Amino acid sequence: MVQDMRSVEVCFSPELFQDVVTTGDFIVVLVDILRATTTICTAVGNGVEAIIPVATHEEARRLKSQGYLVASEKDGVQVDFADFGNSAFSFTREAIGGKTLVYCTTNGTRALEMAKSASSIAIGAFINLSAVTEWLAGQQKNVVVLCSGWKNKFCLEDTLFAGALTRRLLDTGLFHSECDSANASMDLWNLAESDVLGYVEKAAQRHRLKKLGLDDVIPYSFACDQVKVVPVFDGKLIKGTWLTHRPFDLRPEVRRRSA
């Protein structure tokens, strides 16, 4: 019965988060497919000890001066003081395994800051779609899928993920949705699912990355279930919750298969 089920709501932009209708104790799933949440899931999957998300480059620079590794970009391009940009392929086990990473991106970490009022925040991406579905099913809480978008605007790639996750959650029989945004997201996912890379050619961010020569990560970003970990933000740090004892390692041959 519906009254025994948990709800799913989709929020298309951080600007709309203040107006979500879900109440009480709910979980936010933050999504920024191109590229922040894909990168976070990869870094956690490859053994980063913890990630410190910060909302400004000034804070990232300050922590860099204290000896932390820093990943930071502006409009897709690595900033001059950072050790890494925002490509998932940079975050190999050799580069970040066992280390703490400071992370600041144009859209993703700012959206994370806005969602701090939730009871917990999980990081979602296509590469951990099954893991985050399984984890949410075990939490027994309402869910708000928060799309990071692009500079507070709607974007296709995050909405496609929201649709894929919503459908997975509804298929568990544990969730229901009376949210028009969730229904629209699922409709878009139904259109895209059979050829998601072809559909994503419509996405503005896909072409921004192409112009910058940063689109090598596109196929990997839409490859489902490359990691079986759910990064969770506790208000200060992002750490991983594993759903398998075998961590994923982003080896060169895996990159080639993803492409």
C-alpha positions in Angstrom: 0.0 0.0 0.0 1.2 3.5 -0.8 1.1 4.6 2.9 3.7 1.9 3.7 6.0 3.0 0.8 8.7 5.7 0.6 8.4 8.5 -1.8 10.8 9.6 -4.6 11.0 13.3 -5.7 13.3 14.7 -8.4 14.6 18.3 -8.2 16.0 19.5 -11.5 18.2 22.3 -10.1 19.8 23.4 -6.8 17.8 26.6 -7.1 14.6 24.6 -6.7 15.8 22.6 -3.7 14.3 25.0 -1.2 10.9 24.2 -2.7 11.0 20.4 -2.5 7.8 19.0 -1.0 9.3 16.0 0.6 9.2 16.4 4.4 10.6 14.8 7.5 13.7 12.6 7.4 14.7 12.1 3.8 17.9 11.3 1.9 19.3 13.4 -0.9 20.9 11.6 -3.9 23.2 14.2 -5.4 23.9 13.8 -9.2 26.3 15.6 -11.5 27.1 13.0 -14.2 29.4 15.3 -16.2 31.5 15.1 -14.2 31.6 15.6 -10.4 29.6 12.6 -9.0 31.1 10.2 -11.6 34.5 11.3 -10.5 33.7 11.1 -6.8 32.4 7.5 -7.2 35.5 6.6 -9.1 37.8 8.1 -6.5 36.1 6.3 -3.7 36.0 3.1 -5.7 39.8 3.4 -6.2 40.5 3.7 -2.5 40.5 7.4 -1.5 40.4 7.6 2.2 38.0 10.6 2.3 37.0 13.6 0.2 36.6 17.1 1.7 34.1 19.0 -0.5 34.4 22.7 -0.5 32.2 25.3 -2.2 34.9 27.9 -3.2 38.3 27.9 -4.9 39.5 30.1 -2.1 38.8 27.4 0.5 40.4 24.8 -1.8 43.6 26.9 -2.1 43.7 27.4 1.7 43.6 23.6 2.3 46.2 23.1 -0.5 48.5 25.3 1.6 48.0 22.9 4.5 49.3 20.0 2.4 46.1 18.4 1.1 45.8 17.1 -2.5 43.3 19.3 -4.3 41.0 18.5 -7.2 39.4 21.7 -8.6 38.1 23.1 -11.8 36.2 26.0 -13.2 33.9 25.5 -16.2 35.5 22.2 -16.8 39.2 23.4 -16.8 41.6 22.5 -14.0 42.6 25.6 -12.0 46.2 26.5 -11.8 46.9 25.5 -8.1 45.1 22.1 -8.2 46.7 18.7 -8.4 43.8 17.3 -10.4 41.0 18.5 -12.6 37.7 16.8 -12.7 38.3 13.8 -15.0 37.5 10.4 -13.4 40.5 8.9 -15.2 42.9 11.0 -13.1 41.8 9.3 -9.9 43.6 6.0 -10.1 44.4 3.9 -7.1 48.1 4.9 -7.5 47.3 8.6 -7.4 44.8 8.8 -4.6 44.6 5.4 -2.7 44.6 5.9 1.0 44.7 9.7 0.7 42.4 12.5 1.6 41.3 14.8 -1.2 39.9 18.3 -1.2 37.4 18.7 -4.0 35.8 21.8 -5.6 33.8 21.9 -8.8 31.7 24.4 -10.7 28.3 22.7 -9.9 28.6 19.6 -7.9 30.1 20.7 -4.6 28.0 23.8 -4.5 24.8 21.7 -4.8 26.2 19.5 -2.0 26.4 22.5 0.3 22.8 23.4 -0.4 21.6 19.9 0.5 23.1 19.8 3.9 19.6 20.0 5.5 18.9 16.4 4.5 19.4 13.5 7.0 22.1 12.1 4.7 23.5 12.7 1.2 24.5 9.9 -1.1 26.5 10.4 -4.3 24.8 8.9 -7.4 26.1 8.3 -10.9 25.4 5.8 -13.7 28.6 4.0 -12.6 27.1 3.1 -9.2 23.4 3.0 -10.2 22.7 -0.5 -8.9 24.7 0.1 -5.7 22.9 3.3 -4.9 19.5 1.7 -5.6 20.3 -1.2 -3.3 21.6 1.1 -0.6 18.5 3.4 -0.7 16.2 0.3 -0.6 17.8 -0.6 2.7 17.5 2.9 4.3 13.7 3.0 4.4 13.5 6.7 4.0 12.0 9.1 1.4 14.4 10.1 -1.4 15.0 13.4 -3.2 17.2 13.1 -6.3 19.0 16.5 -6.6 20.4 17.3 -10.1 23.3 19.6 -10.0 22.5 21.0 -13.4 24.6 23.6 -15.1 24.9 26.9 -13.2 21.6 26.3 -11.6 19.9 25.4 -14.9 18.3 22.2 -16.0 20.5 19.7 -17.8 19.8 16.5 -19.7 22.5 14.2 -18.4 21.5 14.6 -14.7 17.8 14.2 -15.5 18.5 11.0 -17.4 20.1 9.6 -14.3 17.3 10.8 -12.1 14.9 8.9 -14.4 16.9 5.7 -14.4 17.2 5.8 -10.6 13.6 6.6 -10.0 12.5 3.7 -12.2 14.9 1.3 -10.4 13.5 2.4 -7.0 9.9 2.1 -8.1 10.7 -1.4 -9.5 11.7 -2.5 -6.0 8.1 -2.1 -4.9 9.3 -0.2 -1.8 8.8 3.3 -3.3 6.2 5.4 -5.0 6.2 8.8 -6.7 3.6 11.5 -7.2 6.2 13.9 -8.6 5.8 15.3 -12.1 9.6 15.9 -12.2 10.2 12.2 -11.5 7.7 11.2 -14.2 9.3 13.5 -16.7 12.7 12.1 -15.8 11.5 8.6 -16.4 10.0 9.5 -19.7 13.3 11.0 -20.8 15.1 7.9 -19.7 12.7 5.7 -21.6 13.6 7.7 -24.7 17.4 7.5 -24.1 17.9 4.1 -22.6 18.4 2.1 -25.9 21.1 4.5 -27.1 22.1 6.7 -24.2 25.4 7.9 -25.9 23.4 8.9 -29.0 20.8 10.7 -26.9 23.5 12.6 -24.9 24.7 14.2 -28.1 21.8 16.6 -27.4 23.3 17.6 -24.0 25.0 21.0 -23.9 27.6 19.9 -21.4 28.6 17.1 -23.6 29.6 19.7 -26.3 31.2 22.0 -23.7 33.5 19.2 -22.8 34.2 18.3 -26.4 35.3 21.8 -27.2 37.7 21.6 -24.3 39.1 18.2 -25.4 37.7 16.7 -22.1 35.1 14.3 -23.6 37.2 11.1 -23.4 35.3 10.3 -20.2 31.8 10.4 -21.8 31.4 6.7 -22.5 32.6 5.7 -19.0 30.2 8.3 -17.4 27.2 6.5 -18.9 28.4 2.9 -18.3 26.2 1.4 -15.5 27.6 -0.4 -12.5 31.3 0.1 -12.8 31.7 0.5 -9.0 29.8 -1.1 -6.2 30.2 1.6 -3.6 28.0 4.5 -2.4 29.9 7.6 -1.3 28.0 9.2 1.6 28.5 12.8 2.9 28.3 13.1 6.7 28.3 16.9 6.6 32.1 17.2 6.6 33.6 14.3 4.7 32.6 12.0 1.8 33.4 8.3 2.5 32.4 5.1 0.8 29.8 2.5 1.9 30.8 -0.8 0.1 28.3 -3.3 -1.2 31.0 -5.8 -2.2 34.4 -6.8 -0.8 36.1 -6.4 -4.1 36.8 -2.7 -4.9 36.8 -1.6 -8.5 40.2 -0.5 -9.9 40.2 1.8 -12.9 42.9 0.0 -14.9 43.7 1.0 -18.5 42.0 -2.0 -19.9 38.8 -1.1 -18.0 39.0 2.4 -19.6 39.2 0.8 -23.1 36.2 -1.5 -22.4 34.2 1.5 -21.2 35.0 3.4 -24.3 
